[in-house]
Amino acid sequence: MKILLIQHLYFLNGIGGTEKICSTLANILSTNGYVVEIATNET
């Protein structure tokens, strides 16, 4: 199953709570066999 997570900021270097939650959720879903993509408004 494909899952798209939408995050308002580029989160890879983010220190905020939503960035950490999005990253953790993506990692958990990915290890459980899901195809995860994350869309942000920044590059």
RAURLIN-V273684 format. One record per pair of residues at least 24 apart in sequence whose C-alpha atoms are under 10 Angstrom apart, sorted by sequence separation. I is the first residue (numbers start at 0). GAP is how many residues later the second one is. If there is no record, write none. Layout:
i,gap
I,GAP
I,GAP
This chain:
i,gap
2,26
1,27
2,27
10,27
0,28
1,28
9,28
9,29
10,29
8,30
9,30
1,31
2,31
3,31
4,31
5,31
6,31
7,31
8,31
9,31
10,31
0,32
1,32
2,32
3,32
4,32
5,32
6,32
7,32
8,32
9,32
10,32
0,33
1,33
2,33
3,33
4,33
5,33
6,33
7,33
8,33
9,33
0,34
1,34
2,34
3,34
4,34
5,34
6,34
7,34
8,34
0,35
1,35
2,35
3,35
4,35
5,35
6,35
